[in-house]
């Protein structure tokens, strides 16, 4: 019975992620571009960005990985960085696929922002393969975020 409930949870989670194109955490809409976003919110021009990109055909463990990413973000990074969940296959305005070479069902892209300018990015891939060990998942992703986004440029 618990397998059925778990399967239903995953199916519901995946369908809700597949339907949504963008789920911003604090008002940013990718179609407005970074400059408009920074102009609208002066406090965010030094907040680096954590993008969680998923596609129209998410893998079975993608929903669990996305939930784990959101939980880690809420616990440790909500005050320091911005998090955006984006279905990159529905993006026709921002060209995320070419910009970040997106091709996998789930990819996390860390974008260093300083004074309203982006200073490159780092991709963190295959997180969906780490969901069976939440401690290692959180340690790995937390270290990737801290090491890259906290670096000074």
C-alpha positions as CSV (number, residue, x, y, z in Angstrom):
1,X,0.0,0.0,0.0
2,X,2.8,2.4,0.8
3,X,4.3,1.9,-2.7
4,X,1.0,2.9,-4.2
5,X,0.8,6.1,-2.1
6,X,4.4,6.9,-2.9
7,X,3.8,6.4,-6.6
8,X,0.8,8.7,-6.5
9,X,2.8,11.3,-4.7
10,X,5.5,11.2,-7.3
11,X,3.0,11.3,-10.2
12,X,1.2,14.3,-8.7
13,X,4.5,16.1,-8.0
14,X,5.8,15.5,-11.5
15,X,2.5,16.6,-13.1
16,X,2.5,19.8,-11.2
17,X,6.1,20.5,-12.2
18,X,5.5,19.7,-15.8
19,X,2.6,22.1,-16.0
20,X,4.3,25.1,-14.6
21,X,6.7,27.0,-16.7
22,X,8.3,29.2,-14.1
23,X,7.9,29.1,-10.3
24,X,9.8,32.2,-9.0
25,X,10.5,32.4,-5.3
26,X,10.5,36.2,-5.1
27,X,8.9,37.9,-8.1
28,X,11.4,37.4,-10.9
29,X,10.0,36.4,-14.2
30,X,12.7,35.3,-16.7
31,X,10.9,37.2,-19.6
32,X,11.6,40.5,-17.9
33,X,15.4,39.9,-18.1
34,X,17.9,40.4,-15.3
35,X,18.3,44.2,-15.7
36,X,14.6,44.8,-15.3
37,X,14.5,42.5,-12.3
38,X,17.4,44.3,-10.6
39,X,15.8,47.7,-11.4
40,X,12.5,46.5,-9.7
41,X,14.3,45.1,-6.7
42,X,17.5,46.9,-5.7
43,X,18.2,44.4,-2.9
44,X,18.7,41.6,-5.4
45,X,21.4,43.0,-7.6
46,X,24.0,41.2,-5.5
47,X,22.0,38.0,-4.9
48,X,23.3,35.2,-7.0
49,X,20.8,32.8,-8.7
50,X,20.2,29.1,-8.3
51,X,18.2,27.9,-11.4
52,X,16.6,24.5,-11.2
53,X,15.8,23.5,-14.8
54,X,13.6,20.6,-15.7
55,X,12.1,19.5,-19.0
56,X,8.7,18.2,-20.1
57,X,9.7,14.6,-19.5
58,X,11.1,14.6,-16.0
59,X,12.7,11.4,-14.7
60,X,11.1,9.4,-11.9
61,X,13.5,10.8,-9.2
62,X,13.5,14.4,-10.6
63,X,10.5,15.3,-8.4
64,X,12.2,14.0,-5.3
65,X,15.4,15.9,-6.2
66,X,13.5,19.1,-6.8
67,X,11.8,18.8,-3.4
68,X,15.2,18.1,-1.8
69,X,16.7,21.2,-3.5
70,X,13.9,23.4,-2.3
71,X,14.2,22.1,1.2
72,X,17.9,22.7,1.3
73,X,17.4,26.2,-0.1
74,X,14.7,27.1,2.4
75,X,16.9,25.9,5.3
76,X,20.3,27.3,4.3
77,X,20.3,29.7,1.4
78,X,17.0,31.6,1.3
79,X,18.5,34.8,2.6
80,X,21.6,34.8,0.4
81,X,20.5,33.6,-3.1
82,X,17.5,33.5,-5.3
83,X,16.0,30.2,-6.5
84,X,14.0,29.8,-9.7
85,X,12.3,26.6,-10.9
86,X,12.0,26.7,-14.7
87,X,10.6,24.3,-17.3
88,X,13.3,25.1,-19.9
89,X,11.4,23.4,-22.8
90,X,8.7,26.0,-22.5
91,X,11.1,28.9,-22.6
92,X,10.9,30.8,-25.9
93,X,12.1,34.2,-24.8
94,X,15.2,33.6,-22.7
95,X,17.1,31.0,-24.6
96,X,18.1,29.1,-21.5
97,X,18.8,25.9,-23.6
98,X,21.6,27.5,-25.6
99,X,22.8,29.8,-22.8
100,X,23.4,26.9,-20.3
101,X,23.6,24.0,-22.8
102,X,20.6,22.3,-21.2
103,X,19.7,18.8,-22.3
104,X,19.0,16.6,-19.2
105,X,15.7,16.1,-17.4
106,X,17.0,18.0,-14.4
107,X,19.9,20.5,-14.2
108,X,20.9,23.0,-11.6
109,X,22.7,26.1,-12.8
110,X,24.4,28.5,-10.3
111,X,24.9,32.0,-11.6
112,X,27.2,34.4,-9.8
113,X,25.8,37.9,-9.6
114,X,27.7,41.0,-8.5
115,X,26.5,44.6,-8.9
116,X,23.8,43.5,-11.3
117,X,26.1,41.6,-13.6
118,X,26.5,37.9,-14.2
119,X,30.0,36.5,-13.8
120,X,29.6,33.1,-15.4
121,X,27.8,30.0,-14.2
122,X,28.4,26.4,-13.0
123,X,26.2,23.5,-13.8
124,X,25.4,20.8,-11.2
125,X,24.1,17.7,-12.9
126,X,22.8,14.3,-12.0
127,X,21.3,15.3,-8.6
128,X,18.4,13.0,-9.4
129,X,20.8,10.1,-9.1
130,X,21.7,11.1,-5.5
131,X,18.2,11.1,-3.9
132,X,18.6,7.8,-2.2
133,X,21.1,9.3,0.2
134,X,19.6,12.6,1.4
135,X,22.6,13.4,3.7
136,X,25.1,13.1,0.8
137,X,22.8,15.0,-1.5
138,X,22.5,17.9,0.9
139,X,26.2,17.9,1.6
140,X,27.2,17.8,-2.0
141,X,24.7,20.4,-3.3
142,X,25.3,22.6,-0.3
143,X,29.0,22.6,-0.9
144,X,28.6,23.3,-4.6
145,X,26.4,26.3,-3.9
146,X,28.6,27.6,-1.1
147,X,31.9,27.1,-3.0
148,X,30.7,28.7,-6.2
149,X,28.2,31.4,-5.2
150,X,30.1,32.6,-2.2
151,X,33.4,33.2,-4.2
152,X,34.3,36.8,-4.7
153,X,34.9,38.2,-8.1
